Amino acid sequence: MNGKAIAIQGPGDLSKYRVNRPGQLEVLRQSLYDFQTYAAAGQTSLTFYQVPVGQSSKTKADTNMTLAGQLPAGQQFLAQSMEVYFFPGTLFPGSAIGAEVIDGFVNDVWEVRSGVAFLEFEIGSKKYLTEAPLMRFPPKTRLDGWTGVATPGVIEDQMVRTSYADACGRPYPIDPYILLESTQNFNVTISWPAAIAITNAGRIGVVLDGLLIRNSQ
């Protein structure tokens, strides 16, 4: 056998070889995210964090939940801020040259994030947050900049406009922080008083940013 011989007298001699470290925790920056389709016809309510990876065709691009509405045993999550992402299914640019209209892309963002929608964060049977409008929950990252495309035969100041929009501002803080315990049910729901139709089906998601606490390995 390769390597030097070791003397094992009792359980204590094995401690430095353990993969699991009882009583020790590790903490890392990690978000809990969940995305789903926003229907073109709209809907009155969408609930997040209830469908884990592997169910209903969900992949890790859609969610990092491994259980429906709860964290597995041995994990906790300290929620520090919340974001709502919306990606319209309408590609930009969409405006005609010189047209005094708003692109479907911009209009869809406005329709979904407008003041008629509200968000609720529920843990167990208690609501810990009820807030509106969705503009209050801007993403921490977004596309920046735009590009105009000149059209042959058209003067330079009449360019095809590339229209892009999203909510912006400071991230929505969860203050004080909220600790999600393992196996504790939770969800985030976005509701509209009536279905808000948009140009094409889009993609909407909620991101809880914070710290993942788990047993050390």
C-alpha positions as CSV (number, residue, x, y, z in Angstrom):
1,M,0.0,0.0,0.0
2,N,1.3,3.5,-0.9
3,G,1.8,6.1,1.8
4,K,3.0,6.0,5.4
5,A,1.3,3.9,8.1
6,I,-0.9,5.6,10.6
7,A,-1.8,4.6,14.1
8,I,-5.5,4.8,15.0
9,Q,-6.0,4.4,18.8
10,G,-9.6,5.6,19.0
11,P,-12.4,7.8,17.5
12,G,-10.4,11.0,18.2
13,D,-7.6,9.9,15.9
14,L,-10.1,9.9,12.9
15,S,-11.4,13.5,13.4
16,K,-9.0,15.0,10.9
17,Y,-10.1,12.7,8.2
18,R,-13.9,13.4,8.6
19,V,-15.9,14.6,5.6
20,N,-18.7,15.7,7.9
21,R,-18.0,18.0,10.8
22,P,-20.7,17.7,13.4
23,G,-21.7,21.1,15.0
24,Q,-19.9,23.1,12.4
25,L,-21.6,25.4,9.8
26,E,-20.5,27.1,6.6
27,V,-22.0,30.3,5.4
28,L,-21.8,31.4,1.7
29,R,-23.3,34.1,-0.4
30,Q,-26.1,32.5,-2.5
31,S,-29.5,33.5,-3.8
32,L,-32.8,31.6,-3.9
33,Y,-34.4,32.1,-7.3
34,D,-37.4,31.0,-9.1
35,F,-38.6,31.9,-12.6
36,Q,-41.7,31.0,-14.6
37,T,-43.7,32.1,-17.7
38,Y,-45.8,35.2,-17.7
39,A,-48.6,34.4,-20.1
40,A,-49.4,36.8,-23.0
41,A,-53.0,36.9,-21.8
42,G,-51.9,37.6,-18.3
43,Q,-53.0,36.0,-15.1
44,T,-54.2,37.2,-11.7
45,S,-51.6,35.4,-9.5
46,L,-48.3,33.7,-9.7
47,T,-46.7,31.9,-6.8
48,F,-43.0,31.2,-6.6
49,Y,-40.7,28.6,-4.9
50,Q,-43.3,25.9,-5.1
51,V,-42.0,23.8,-8.0
52,P,-38.5,22.3,-7.5
53,V,-35.9,21.4,-10.1
54,G,-36.9,18.3,-12.0
55,Q,-40.7,18.9,-11.7
56,S,-42.9,20.4,-14.5
57,S,-39.8,20.6,-16.7
58,K,-38.0,23.0,-14.4
59,T,-34.3,23.1,-14.7
60,K,-31.6,25.0,-12.8
61,A,-32.0,27.9,-15.2
62,D,-35.5,28.2,-13.7
63,T,-35.0,27.6,-10.0
64,N,-32.4,26.3,-7.4
65,M,-35.1,24.9,-5.1
66,T,-34.7,21.2,-4.4
67,L,-37.9,20.9,-2.4
68,A,-41.3,22.4,-2.9
69,G,-41.6,25.6,-0.8
70,Q,-39.0,24.7,1.8
71,L,-35.3,24.2,2.4
72,P,-33.9,20.7,3.1
73,A,-32.8,19.6,6.5
74,G,-29.4,20.9,7.4
75,Q,-29.9,24.2,5.5
76,Q,-31.0,27.7,6.5
77,F,-31.2,30.9,4.5
78,L,-30.8,34.5,5.8
79,A,-32.9,36.6,3.4
80,Q,-31.4,40.2,3.0
81,S,-33.0,41.6,-0.2
82,M,-35.6,40.8,-2.9
83,E,-35.6,41.4,-6.6
84,V,-38.2,40.8,-9.3
85,Y,-36.9,40.1,-12.8
86,F,-39.1,40.4,-15.9
87,F,-37.9,39.6,-19.5
88,P,-40.5,40.4,-22.2
89,G,-41.0,38.0,-25.0
90,T,-41.1,40.9,-27.4
91,L,-37.7,41.5,-29.0
92,F,-36.4,45.0,-29.5
93,P,-36.2,47.2,-31.6
94,G,-39.8,47.4,-32.5
95,S,-40.6,51.0,-33.3
96,A,-41.0,52.2,-36.8
97,I,-38.8,55.1,-37.9
98,G,-40.1,58.4,-36.5
99,A,-43.1,56.7,-34.9
100,E,-44.3,58.4,-31.8
101,V,-45.2,55.1,-30.1
102,I,-43.8,53.0,-27.3
103,D,-42.3,49.6,-28.3
104,G,-44.0,46.4,-27.1
105,F,-40.9,45.7,-25.1
106,V,-41.2,48.9,-23.1
107,N,-44.9,48.7,-22.8
108,D,-44.9,45.1,-21.6
109,V,-42.4,46.1,-18.8
110,W,-44.7,48.9,-17.8
111,E,-47.8,46.8,-17.8
112,V,-46.3,44.0,-15.6
113,R,-44.6,46.3,-13.2
114,S,-47.3,49.0,-13.0
115,G,-49.0,50.0,-9.8
116,V,-51.9,47.5,-10.0
117,A,-49.6,44.5,-9.0
118,F,-48.6,43.7,-5.4
119,L,-46.2,41.2,-3.9
120,E,-46.5,39.1,-0.7
121,F,-43.8,37.1,1.1
122,E,-45.3,34.4,3.3
123,I,-43.6,32.1,5.8
124,G,-45.6,29.4,7.4
125,S,-49.1,30.9,7.7
126,K,-47.9,34.5,8.3
127,K,-47.3,37.3,5.7
128,Y,-44.0,39.1,6.4
129,L,-44.1,41.5,3.5
130,T,-46.9,43.0,1.4
131,E,-45.6,45.6,-1.0
132,A,-46.5,47.4,-4.2
133,P,-45.8,48.3,-7.0
134,L,-43.4,45.8,-8.6
135,M,-41.2,48.8,-9.5
136,R,-40.1,48.7,-5.8
137,F,-38.2,45.4,-6.6
138,P,-35.7,46.3,-9.3
139,P,-33.1,43.8,-10.3
140,K,-29.5,44.3,-9.2
141,T,-28.3,43.6,-12.7
142,R,-29.8,44.6,-16.0
143,L,-28.9,45.3,-19.6
144,D,-27.2,48.7,-20.0
145,G,-26.9,50.9,-23.1
146,W,-28.7,50.9,-26.5
147,T,-27.8,50.9,-30.2
148,G,-29.4,52.8,-33.0
149,V,-29.3,51.3,-36.5
150,A,-29.1,53.7,-39.5
151,T,-31.4,53.1,-42.4
152,P,-30.2,53.7,-46.0
153,G,-31.7,56.9,-47.4
154,V,-32.8,58.2,-44.0
155,I,-31.1,61.1,-42.3
156,E,-29.0,60.3,-39.3
157,D,-31.4,61.8,-36.7
158,Q,-34.1,59.5,-37.9
159,M,-32.7,56.2,-36.8
160,V,-34.5,53.0,-35.9
161,R,-34.8,53.2,-32.2
162,T,-33.7,50.3,-30.0
163,S,-36.1,50.5,-27.1
164,Y,-35.3,48.8,-23.7
165,A,-36.6,49.4,-20.3
166,D,-36.6,47.9,-16.8
167,A,-37.1,48.9,-13.2
168,C,-34.0,50.5,-11.6
169,G,-33.1,51.9,-8.2
170,R,-31.8,50.5,-5.0
171,P,-32.4,46.8,-4.2
172,Y,-35.4,46.2,-2.0
173,P,-34.0,45.5,1.5
174,I,-35.5,43.0,3.9
175,D,-35.1,44.8,7.1
176,P,-34.6,43.2,9.6
177,Y,-33.3,40.2,7.8
178,I,-35.4,37.1,7.8
179,L,-34.0,33.6,8.6
180,L,-35.7,30.8,6.7
181,E,-35.4,27.6,8.8
182,S,-35.0,24.2,7.2
183,T,-38.3,22.5,6.3
184,Q,-40.2,25.7,7.0
185,N,-42.8,26.5,4.3
186,F,-42.5,29.8,2.5
187,N,-43.6,31.4,-0.8
188,V,-43.7,34.6,-2.7
189,T,-46.9,35.6,-4.6
190,I,-47.4,38.3,-7.1
191,S,-51.0,39.3,-7.7
192,W,-52.9,41.5,-10.2
193,P,-56.6,42.5,-9.7
194,A,-57.2,41.5,-13.3
195,A,-55.2,39.7,-15.9
196,I,-52.8,42.1,-17.6
197,A,-52.2,41.1,-21.2
198,I,-48.8,41.8,-22.9
199,T,-47.6,41.5,-26.5
200,N,-46.0,38.1,-26.1
201,A,-45.4,35.6,-23.3
202,G,-42.5,36.7,-21.1
203,R,-40.4,35.4,-18.2
204,I,-40.8,36.6,-14.6
205,G,-38.9,35.6,-11.5
206,V,-38.2,36.4,-7.9
207,V,-34.7,36.4,-6.4
208,L,-34.1,36.3,-2.7
209,D,-30.5,37.4,-2.1
210,G,-28.7,36.5,1.1
211,L,-26.6,33.9,2.9
212,L,-27.0,30.2,2.7
213,I,-26.1,28.4,6.0
214,R,-25.5,24.7,5.9
215,N,-23.8,21.9,7.7
216,S,-20.1,21.9,7.0
217,Q,-18.6,19.0,5.0
